[in-house]
Amino acid sequence: MTTELIDAFDEASKVIGRTETLVRVVLSGARRNMTPAAVRIDIRPVLIKDKVLLQVSQNDGRQTTTKNYVPKELKVLELLESGFSNVLVEHTDGSLSIRVTKKNGALVRRDKGENLQQLDHDQSKKRLLDTSDPFLREVGIADAGGKIKPTRQDKYKQVEEFLRLLAPTLIAAIEVGHIHKPTISEPLRVVDLGCGNAYLTFAAHQYLASKNIPVQVVGIDVRPDSRKRNADIAERLGINSTIEFRAEEISQSTAKGADVVIALHACDTATDDAIEWAVKNNAKLILVAPCCHHELQTQMVASPEPWQIVTKYGLLNERFADLLTDALRAHILKLVGYRSEVIEFVGGEHTPRNLMIRAVKTGATPNAEDLKRYEEMVQLWKIKPALAQRLLDE
């Protein structure tokens, strides 16, 4: 729903002003005909000498500068009005996001969920998974003493960030009724498509179990050796009654039905296979982080004008094809009844594949404008997205 921009900013200012519940603020993007002083601004509360201050980090595209402010001295409203198009305010009970429209209206979204406030000045985070959890040792991320191996820090970071994205989205979906409340007789069913070494499969199981959420997890990977390795780990951990592994192609999987589907770094159209499986099996929450993209790039033979100014450069053409692929995937999900968004999965310093498509099934019927935009895009580029072909009936 579009809201008056001043009202939206006023609401955001009040949430930011409640430092006892504020988790973080992110200002990004540029409003139409405006140029903010920074590419991105991050704000979070920090505890320094027994006083809560607001730490403001501004990135100008080259470097980040950080300064701490007494809350009353920080001119929050001025920052909000300085030209950013996207505002995210996370607090301990959920989040508030604002997207400024071309006509200077505000699209406001309020989500419920649990976020952890971290006041340490060094930005160390409370871990969602105890580093001593035996699964981390079994999959090779932690050593025998329960410490994360230096060479596996990036993998551990991915696991943690994945759980930080899963937890609030799942809680919100359960609270509003998009996902049933899990019970012992009807546990939450999670399917990991293309699970590989099952880092995230085990992480999701252990985290949800630690929150006393009844869960049944299925990991699917085409390689029989991965199935055996992962099944052996589950047996050693004593959790093989609530987690299982199958050696199958995603498109040929015998698994049926899921509440949550995850697929991280499935190569090229394997991501489309995963989304197809999720949609056709009535998944309520989908989290996919695509990997390499080739399908649309090979179809983009002749670029429509004036886009040749971008696509004539090989590197830019490749990156543009990546963006177009995932934008269409997110839009197609919207057309088949999901509320979809594209978010950062984990910082680019940890993996170059740091984009995630997150979708919650609402059953909403697409409007004519959404269908028109899709048709115009595929006709403009003369492309046939693999996901659209897989979901023709839907």
C-alpha positions as CSV (number, residue, x, y, z in Angstrom):
1,M,0.0,0.0,0.0
2,T,1.3,3.4,-0.9
3,T,1.7,5.8,2.0
4,E,2.6,9.5,2.3
5,L,6.4,9.6,2.3
6,I,6.6,12.0,5.3
7,D,4.4,9.6,7.3
8,A,6.5,6.6,6.5
9,F,9.7,8.5,7.4
10,D,8.1,9.7,10.6
11,E,7.3,6.1,11.6
12,A,10.8,4.9,10.7
13,S,12.3,7.8,12.8
14,K,10.3,6.7,15.8
15,V,11.3,3.0,15.5
16,I,15.0,4.1,15.1
17,G,14.6,6.3,18.2
18,R,13.8,3.3,20.4
19,T,17.3,2.2,20.9
20,E,16.3,-0.4,23.4
21,T,14.7,-2.5,20.6
22,L,16.6,-1.2,17.5
23,V,18.7,-3.9,15.7
24,R,20.0,-2.1,12.6
25,V,19.1,0.4,9.9
26,V,20.1,0.2,6.2
27,L,19.7,3.1,3.8
28,S,20.5,2.3,0.1
29,G,19.7,3.1,-3.5
30,A,19.0,6.6,-4.9
31,R,15.7,8.3,-5.3
32,R,14.8,9.6,-8.7
33,N,16.7,12.8,-9.5
34,M,18.5,12.7,-6.2
35,T,22.1,11.8,-5.3
36,P,22.7,10.8,-1.7
37,A,26.0,11.7,-0.1
38,A,26.8,7.9,0.4
39,V,26.1,4.8,-1.6
40,R,24.9,3.1,1.6
41,I,24.5,4.0,5.3
42,D,24.3,1.4,8.1
43,I,23.1,2.4,11.6
44,R,23.1,0.2,14.7
45,P,23.1,0.7,18.5
46,V,26.4,0.0,20.3
47,L,27.3,0.0,24.0
48,I,30.3,2.1,24.8
49,K,31.3,2.8,28.4
50,D,27.8,1.8,29.6
51,K,26.1,4.2,27.2
52,V,24.1,3.2,24.1
53,L,25.2,5.2,21.1
54,L,24.2,5.0,17.4
55,Q,27.0,3.9,15.2
56,V,26.7,5.3,11.7
57,S,28.8,3.7,8.9
58,Q,28.7,5.5,5.5
59,N,30.1,3.9,2.4
60,D,30.8,6.2,-0.6
61,G,31.6,3.4,-3.0
62,R,35.3,3.3,-2.1
63,Q,35.6,3.3,1.6
64,T,33.5,3.2,4.8
65,T,33.7,5.8,7.5
66,T,32.2,5.2,10.9
67,K,31.1,7.6,13.6
68,N,29.2,7.2,16.9
69,Y,26.4,9.6,18.0
70,V,24.4,10.2,21.1
71,P,20.9,9.1,19.9
72,K,19.4,12.6,20.5
73,E,22.2,14.2,18.4
74,L,21.7,12.1,15.3
75,K,19.4,13.8,12.8
76,V,17.6,10.7,11.7
77,L,14.9,12.4,9.7
78,E,17.5,14.3,7.7
79,L,19.3,11.1,6.8
80,L,16.0,9.5,5.7
81,E,15.2,12.5,3.5
82,S,18.7,12.8,2.0
83,G,17.8,10.9,-1.2
84,F,17.8,7.1,-0.5
85,S,15.2,5.0,-2.2
86,N,15.3,2.0,0.2
87,V,15.0,2.1,4.0
88,L,15.2,-1.0,6.2
89,V,14.7,-0.8,9.9
90,E,15.1,-4.0,11.9
91,H,14.0,-4.2,15.5
92,T,13.7,-7.0,18.0
93,D,10.1,-7.8,17.0
94,G,10.4,-7.6,13.2
95,S,11.2,-5.1,10.6
96,L,9.9,-2.0,8.7
97,S,10.9,-1.5,5.1
98,I,10.2,1.5,2.9
99,R,10.6,1.8,-0.8
100,V,10.3,5.3,-2.3
101,T,8.3,5.3,-5.6
102,K,9.0,7.3,-8.7
103,K,6.2,9.6,-7.7
104,N,7.7,10.1,-4.2
105,G,5.2,7.9,-2.5
106,A,6.2,5.2,-0.1
107,L,5.6,1.4,-0.3
108,V,5.7,0.3,3.3
109,R,6.1,-3.3,4.5
110,R,6.0,-4.4,8.1
111,D,7.1,-7.9,9.0
112,K,7.0,-9.7,12.3
113,G,9.8,-11.9,13.5
114,E,12.6,-12.3,16.0
115,N,15.8,-10.3,15.5
116,L,18.7,-10.3,18.0
117,Q,20.1,-6.9,19.2
118,Q,23.9,-7.0,19.3
119,L,25.4,-4.0,21.2
120,D,29.1,-5.1,21.1
121,H,31.3,-2.3,19.7
122,D,33.3,-4.8,17.6
123,Q,30.2,-6.0,15.9
124,S,30.6,-9.6,17.0
125,K,27.3,-11.4,16.6
126,K,25.6,-13.8,18.9
127,R,25.7,-17.1,17.0
128,L,22.5,-18.8,16.1
129,L,24.4,-22.2,16.2
130,D,26.7,-23.1,19.0
131,T,30.1,-23.7,17.5
132,S,30.3,-26.9,19.6
133,D,27.3,-28.4,17.8
134,P,28.6,-31.8,16.8
135,F,27.3,-31.5,13.3
136,L,29.8,-28.7,12.6
137,R,32.6,-31.1,13.5
138,E,31.1,-34.0,11.5
139,V,30.8,-31.9,8.3
140,G,34.3,-30.5,8.7
141,I,33.6,-26.9,9.6
142,A,34.8,-27.2,13.3
143,D,37.7,-29.0,14.8
144,A,37.5,-31.6,17.6
145,G,37.6,-28.9,20.2
146,G,34.5,-27.1,18.8
147,K,36.4,-24.2,17.2
148,I,35.7,-23.1,13.6
149,K,38.6,-24.0,11.4
150,P,40.3,-21.0,9.9
151,T,39.9,-22.4,6.4
152,R,36.1,-22.9,7.0
153,Q,35.2,-19.5,8.3
154,D,33.5,-18.5,5.1
155,K,31.4,-21.6,5.1
156,Y,30.4,-21.1,8.7
157,K,29.5,-17.5,7.8
158,Q,27.3,-18.7,5.0
159,V,25.5,-21.1,7.4
160,E,24.9,-18.4,10.0
161,E,23.6,-15.8,7.5
162,F,21.3,-18.4,6.0
163,L,19.8,-19.1,9.4
164,R,19.4,-15.3,10.0
165,L,17.4,-15.1,6.8
166,L,15.4,-18.3,7.4
167,A,14.4,-17.7,11.0
168,P,12.4,-14.4,10.9
169,T,10.8,-15.3,7.5
170,L,9.7,-18.7,8.8
171,I,8.3,-17.3,12.1
172,A,6.4,-14.6,10.3
173,A,4.9,-17.1,7.8
174,I,3.7,-19.3,10.7
175,E,2.3,-16.4,12.6
176,V,0.2,-15.1,9.7
177,G,-0.9,-18.6,8.7
178,H,1.0,-19.1,5.4
179,I,2.6,-22.1,7.1
180,H,0.8,-24.4,9.6
181,K,2.1,-24.4,13.2
182,P,4.4,-27.4,13.3
183,T,3.4,-30.2,15.7
184,I,4.9,-33.6,16.5
185,S,2.1,-35.3,14.4
186,E,2.5,-32.7,11.6
187,P,6.1,-31.5,11.7
188,L,7.6,-28.7,9.5
189,R,8.8,-30.4,6.3
190,V,12.0,-28.9,4.9
191,V,13.5,-30.1,1.6
192,D,17.0,-29.1,0.5
193,L,17.4,-29.6,-3.3
194,G,21.0,-30.1,-4.4
195,C,22.2,-30.4,-0.9
196,G,25.7,-31.5,-1.7
197,N,27.7,-31.9,1.6
198,A,24.5,-30.9,3.5
199,Y,26.0,-28.0,5.5
200,L,22.8,-26.1,5.3
201,T,20.6,-29.2,5.5
202,F,22.1,-30.1,8.9
203,A,22.2,-26.5,10.0
204,A,18.5,-26.0,9.3
205,H,17.6,-29.2,11.2
206,Q,19.8,-28.4,14.2
207,Y,18.6,-24.8,14.5
208,L,14.9,-25.7,14.2
209,A,15.3,-28.5,16.7
210,S,17.1,-26.2,19.1
211,K,14.0,-24.0,19.0
212,N,11.7,-27.0,19.8
213,I,10.1,-26.8,16.3
214,P,9.1,-30.3,15.2
215,V,10.8,-30.9,11.9
216,Q,11.4,-33.5,9.1
217,V,14.2,-32.7,6.7
218,V,15.0,-34.3,3.4
219,G,18.2,-33.6,1.5
220,I,18.4,-34.4,-2.2
221,D,21.5,-34.7,-4.3
222,V,22.2,-36.6,-7.5
223,R,25.4,-38.1,-6.1
224,P,25.1,-41.5,-4.3
225,D,28.4,-40.9,-2.4
226,S,26.9,-37.7,-1.0
227,R,23.8,-39.5,0.1
228,K,25.8,-42.2,1.9
229,R,28.2,-39.6,3.5
230,N,25.3,-37.5,4.8
231,A,23.2,-40.4,5.9
232,D,26.2,-41.8,7.9
233,I,26.7,-38.4,9.6
234,A,23.0,-38.3,10.5
235,E,23.2,-41.8,12.0
236,R,26.3,-40.8,14.1
237,L,24.5,-37.7,15.3
238,G,21.5,-39.8,16.3
239,I,19.0,-37.7,14.2
240,N,18.3,-40.1,11.3
241,S,14.7,-40.4,12.3
242,T,14.1,-36.7,11.5
243,I,16.5,-36.2,8.6
244,E,17.0,-38.3,5.5
245,F,19.0,-38.2,2.3
246,R,18.2,-39.3,-1.2
247,A,20.3,-39.7,-4.3
248,E,18.1,-38.3,-7.0
249,E,17.8,-35.8,-9.8
250,I,15.8,-32.8,-8.6
251,S,13.4,-33.2,-11.6
252,Q,13.0,-36.9,-10.8
253,S,12.8,-36.7,-7.1
254,T,10.4,-39.1,-5.3
255,A,10.0,-36.6,-2.4
256,K,6.5,-35.2,-2.2
257,G,5.3,-32.0,-0.6
258,A,7.2,-29.4,1.5
259,D,6.6,-26.4,3.7
260,V,10.1,-25.0,3.1
261,V,12.3,-25.5,0.1
262,I,16.0,-24.4,0.0
263,A,18.4,-24.6,-2.9
264,L,21.7,-22.9,-2.7
265,H,24.1,-22.5,-5.5
266,A,22.4,-25.0,-7.9
267,C,24.2,-24.4,-11.2
268,D,22.4,-22.8,-14.2
269,T,19.0,-24.2,-14.8
270,A,19.2,-26.5,-11.8
271,T,17.9,-23.5,-9.9
272,D,14.9,-23.5,-12.2
273,D,14.4,-27.2,-11.5
274,A,14.4,-26.5,-7.8
275,I,11.9,-23.6,-8.1
276,E,9.7,-25.8,-10.4
277,W,9.7,-28.6,-7.8
278,A,8.9,-26.2,-5.0
279,V,6.0,-24.6,-6.8
280,K,4.5,-27.9,-8.0
281,N,4.9,-29.4,-4.5
282,N,3.1,-26.5,-2.9
283,A,6.0,-25.1,-0.9
284,K,5.0,-22.3,1.3
285,L,8.5,-20.7,1.7
286,I,11.2,-20.9,-1.0
287,L,14.9,-19.8,-0.4
288,V,17.1,-20.1,-3.5
289,A,20.6,-18.7,-4.0
290,P,21.4,-19.2,-7.8
291,C,24.9,-20.0,-9.0
292,C,26.2,-19.8,-12.5
293,H,23.9,-18.4,-15.3
294,H,24.2,-19.4,-18.9
295,E,20.7,-20.0,-20.3
296,L,19.5,-16.5,-21.1
297,Q,22.9,-15.3,-22.1
298,T,23.0,-17.8,-25.0
299,Q,19.5,-16.6,-26.1
300,M,20.4,-12.9,-26.0
301,V,21.8,-12.8,-29.6
302,A,20.6,-9.4,-30.7
303,S,20.1,-6.8,-28.0
304,P,17.3,-4.3,-28.5
305,E,18.3,-0.7,-28.7
306,P,19.5,1.2,-26.8
307,W,20.7,-1.7,-24.6
308,Q,23.6,-2.5,-26.9
309,I,25.5,0.2,-25.0
310,V,25.6,-2.3,-22.2
311,T,25.7,-5.7,-23.9
312,K,28.5,-4.9,-26.3
313,Y,30.9,-5.4,-23.4
314,G,31.3,-9.0,-22.6
315,L,31.6,-8.7,-18.9
316,L,28.6,-6.3,-18.6
317,N,26.5,-8.5,-20.9
318,E,27.2,-11.5,-18.7
319,R,26.3,-9.7,-15.5
320,F,23.2,-8.2,-17.1
321,A,22.1,-11.6,-18.2
322,D,22.5,-12.8,-14.6
323,L,20.4,-10.0,-13.3
324,L,17.7,-10.5,-15.9
325,T,17.6,-14.2,-15.2
326,D,17.0,-13.7,-11.5
327,A,14.6,-10.8,-12.0
328,L,12.4,-12.9,-14.2
329,R,12.6,-15.8,-11.8
330,A,11.3,-13.6,-9.0
331,H,8.6,-12.2,-11.2
332,I,7.5,-15.6,-12.4
333,L,7.1,-16.6,-8.8
334,K,4.9,-13.6,-8.3
335,L,2.8,-14.6,-11.2
336,V,2.2,-18.1,-9.7
337,G,1.0,-16.8,-6.3
338,Y,4.2,-16.0,-4.3
339,R,5.3,-12.7,-2.7
340,S,8.9,-12.7,-3.9
341,E,12.0,-10.5,-3.2
342,V,15.7,-10.5,-4.1
343,I,18.0,-10.0,-1.2
344,E,21.7,-10.2,-0.3
345,F,22.5,-13.7,1.1
346,V,25.9,-13.1,2.5
347,G,28.6,-10.4,2.0
348,G,30.5,-10.5,-1.3
349,E,33.8,-11.0,0.6
350,H,32.6,-14.5,1.6
351,T,31.2,-15.6,-1.8
352,P,30.6,-14.0,-5.2
353,R,27.3,-15.8,-5.4
354,N,25.6,-13.7,-2.7
355,L,22.1,-13.2,-4.1
356,M,19.0,-14.9,-2.8
357,I,15.4,-15.1,-4.0
358,R,13.1,-15.4,-1.1
359,A,9.4,-16.2,-1.8
360,V,6.4,-16.8,0.5
361,K,3.2,-18.4,-1.0
362,T,0.2,-16.1,-0.5
363,G,-2.0,-17.4,-3.3
364,A,-2.5,-13.9,-4.6
365,T,-3.7,-13.7,-8.2
366,P,-1.4,-11.7,-10.4
367,N,-2.8,-8.5,-11.9
368,A,-2.9,-7.6,-15.5
369,E,0.0,-5.1,-15.2
370,D,2.3,-7.9,-13.8
371,L,1.5,-10.2,-16.7
372,K,1.9,-7.3,-19.2
373,R,5.4,-6.4,-17.9
374,Y,6.5,-10.0,-18.1
375,E,5.3,-10.4,-21.7
376,E,6.9,-7.1,-22.7
377,M,10.3,-8.1,-21.2
378,V,10.5,-11.5,-22.9
379,Q,9.3,-10.1,-26.2
380,L,11.8,-7.2,-26.0
381,W,14.7,-9.6,-25.5
382,K,13.2,-12.5,-27.6
383,I,13.9,-14.9,-24.8
384,K,12.2,-18.0,-23.3
385,P,13.1,-18.4,-19.6
386,A,13.6,-22.0,-18.6
387,L,11.4,-21.5,-15.5
388,A,8.5,-20.2,-17.5
389,Q,8.6,-23.3,-19.7
390,R,8.7,-25.5,-16.7
391,L,5.7,-23.8,-15.1
392,L,3.5,-23.4,-18.2
393,D,0.5,-25.0,-16.6
394,E,0.8,-22.9,-13.5
